[in-house]
């Protein structure tokens, strides 16, 4: 397709950035899917104390 950035001093292809965005979107979708499945199947999947002092031992 010959997609390149023009008008800059150096011409460079756009496909690496398009691939990076596609991979990042895929990984985020997998994370959302795993969170949804974990929340539906495991009762205490996201159970964390809201109080930060509990974890900090302050």
Secondary structure, 3 states (H helix, E strand, C coil): CCCECCCCCCCCECHHHHHHHHHHHHHHHHHHHHHHHHHHHCCCCCCCCCCHHHHHCC
